[in-house]
Amino acid sequence: MCMSRLHRVVKNVGSNTVAVEDVDGTVHHVSLLALDGPSPGPGDWLVVHSGYALERVDRSEAEEVAAEIRRGAVAARPDVDWR
């Protein structure tokens, strides 16, 4: 099953690709072909599904949600380094 996930842009890789960091710290390259508007920059937050950025997310809201996801992950798996 595929799910959309929240990612923070780390850097621009090409004209239609960015490197993003998942809330668990894993870095992926995603396509911007499905995203409308200007290219996102480092620090911007995106909803990513199956390797495609679909939507921008307000930075303060995204950081709040990411922190909540990390808290839940730590509670569920305290043995893992969730950053």
C-alpha positions in Angstrom: 0.0 0.0 0.0 1.3 3.4 -0.9 0.8 6.5 1.3 1.5 10.1 0.9 4.2 11.4 3.3 5.4 14.7 4.5 9.0 15.6 3.4 11.2 18.7 3.7 13.2 19.8 0.7 17.0 19.5 1.3 18.2 20.8 -2.1 17.4 21.2 -5.8 18.9 18.3 -7.8 17.7 19.2 -11.3 15.0 21.2 -13.1 12.3 18.8 -12.1 13.8 17.0 -9.2 14.5 17.8 -5.5 16.2 15.9 -2.7 13.8 15.7 0.2 14.1 14.4 3.8 11.4 12.2 5.3 10.4 12.8 8.9 12.6 9.8 9.9 15.7 11.4 8.2 15.7 9.3 5.1 16.7 11.3 2.0 14.9 10.6 -1.4 14.8 12.3 -4.8 11.3 13.2 -5.9 9.8 14.5 -9.2 8.2 18.0 -9.4 6.2 17.1 -12.5 2.9 16.9 -10.6 3.5 20.1 -8.6 2.0 23.4 -9.8 3.8 26.7 -9.3 7.4 27.6 -8.8 10.0 25.1 -7.8 10.2 24.6 -4.0 13.5 25.5 -2.3 15.4 24.1 0.7 13.3 24.2 3.9 10.0 24.0 2.0 7.7 21.1 2.9 5.9 18.9 0.4 3.4 16.0 0.4 5.0 13.3 -1.6 3.3 10.2 -3.1 5.0 7.4 -5.1 8.0 9.6 -5.9 6.0 12.7 -6.9 5.6 16.0 -5.0 1.9 16.7 -5.0 1.3 19.6 -2.7 3.1 22.3 -0.7 2.5 22.5 3.0 2.7 25.6 5.2 6.1 25.4 7.0 4.9 26.0 10.6 2.1 23.5 10.1 4.4 20.9 8.6 7.0 21.3 11.4 4.2 20.8 14.0 2.9 17.7 12.2 6.4 16.3 11.7 7.2 16.7 15.4 4.0 14.9 16.3 4.8 12.0 14.0 8.3 11.8 15.5 6.8 11.7 19.1 4.5 8.9 18.0 7.3 7.0 16.4 9.5 7.3 19.5 6.6 6.1 21.7 6.1 3.1 19.5 9.7 2.3 18.9 12.0 3.8 21.6 14.9 1.6 20.4 15.1 3.5 17.0 16.9 6.8 16.5 14.2 9.0 15.0 16.4 12.1 15.0 
